[in-house]
């Protein structure tokens, strides 16, 4: 029996300004690298996309030595992965029919450009309507906030979800900088928001929706998505 190769889409932020601070943001490199290698090692075909296409902005803080992991170091030595990241597709060119699931890496950028992005929201809704899993980690859970089910109800309403917590936002001293607090917004939409202690790995799956709390949760969130796709 021929093994059918699975196709996964990763959607990254194109936003690089950290509010009005004058500092840069983007996606958190570990939250991309760890899932990328989960999917690569599973034999998946990986397609990268972002609202603007091209090279998405890496949060400079995530490149500091304290935040490097085996996966980020592996990425630093993987020319193929770097070339793929430098040439992401424009999000509007993506066809959901071509993929078995989607993963959104976090970082603060998604709060600004993926929360209300109509193309991204439509993609998420199409994945769900086609019975395909949608995964997000850390701040990227914001991409799910305004997506709806086919009956018009909010996608996250009544679902067990997680994402960067209020206490974690406070710990990085960005509570007054971010456009909203993700934990609060999920609860406003009647999500069953769940979390563990700050910076501990935590991922939850509720049907087709898979979410992770923070950078430490990126690998286990990707593993849940890969397992669902392979089931």
Secondary structure, DSSP 8 states (H G I E B T S, - for coil): ------EEEEEE----B-TTSS-B--B-HHHHHHHHHHHHHTT-EEEEEESS-BS--B-GGGGSGGG--HHHHHHHT-HHHHHHHHTBEEGGG--GGG-SEEEE--STHHHHHTSS-HHHHHHHHHHHHTT-EEEEEGGGGGGGTT-B-TTSSBTTTT-EE--S-HHHHHHTT-TTTSSS-HHHHHHHTT-EE---STT---EEEETTEEEESSGGGHHHHHHHHHHHHH-
